[in-house]
Amino acid sequence: MILAKGGAYSVKLGAEVVARGKYTSTAKTITFDREQGSGCTGAGTYAWKKSGKTMTFARKRETSSCQARALVLGHRFTQVR
């Protein structure tokens, strides 16, 4: 589960937070940065698109240490609230 609010995000696996960081976004892109907990160093920029309750990300730029983030964001996400 990915939770994002006010320029900060966290990634939970079950009840445990496994990564957190900061993000900035525009209408078409989002950049994740300053991640802690995952071993990821550096920023990653993705195009994003929301259709109904589904959100998808397409990698534009990603650092080599953040391939796990790229793998996670390669999936389709569904809003659950």
C-alpha positions in Angstrom: 0.0 0.0 0.0 1.3 3.5 -0.9 0.1 6.4 1.2 0.8 9.9 -0.1 -0.1 13.3 1.5 1.3 16.7 1.6 4.5 16.0 -0.4 5.4 12.9 1.7 4.8 9.2 0.9 5.2 5.9 2.7 5.0 2.3 1.4 3.5 -0.3 3.7 3.8 -4.1 3.5 1.1 -5.3 5.8 1.4 -3.1 8.9 5.1 -2.3 8.5 6.3 0.8 6.8 9.2 -0.4 4.5 10.0 2.9 2.8 9.2 6.6 3.0 10.3 9.7 1.2 9.2 13.0 -0.4 7.5 13.7 -3.8 6.7 16.6 -6.0 4.2 16.4 -8.8 2.7 18.2 -11.8 -0.4 17.3 -13.8 1.7 14.8 -15.8 4.7 13.8 -13.8 5.7 12.8 -10.2 9.3 12.8 -8.8 10.1 10.6 -5.8 13.1 11.6 -3.8 14.9 11.3 -0.4 13.6 7.8 0.1 14.6 6.0 3.4 14.3 2.3 4.3 14.6 0.8 0.8 18.3 1.3 -0.1 17.2 3.6 -2.9 19.4 6.6 -3.4 18.4 9.3 -5.8 15.3 10.6 -7.4 13.0 8.9 -9.9 10.6 10.7 -12.2 7.5 9.0 -13.6 4.6 10.0 -15.8 1.3 9.3 -14.1 -2.2 8.9 -15.2 -5.4 8.4 -13.2 -8.6 7.0 -14.8 -11.5 6.5 -12.4 -10.0 4.8 -9.3 -7.0 3.3 -11.2 -3.6 5.0 -11.3 -0.6 3.9 -13.5 3.0 5.1 -13.6 5.5 5.0 -16.5 9.2 5.4 -15.8 10.8 8.4 -17.3 14.1 8.5 -15.3 15.2 6.3 -12.4 18.5 5.7 -10.7 20.1 2.3 -10.8 19.8 1.8 -7.0 16.0 2.2 -7.2 15.0 -0.7 -9.4 12.7 -2.0 -6.7 10.8 1.3 -6.8 10.6 1.0 -10.6 9.3 -2.6 -10.2 6.6 -1.6 -7.7 5.4 1.4 -9.7 5.2 -0.8 -12.8 1.9 -2.2 -11.4 -1.6 -0.8 -11.7 -2.9 0.8 -8.5 -6.5 1.0 -7.3 -7.8 3.7 -4.9 -9.5 2.1 -1.9 -11.0 4.9 0.1 
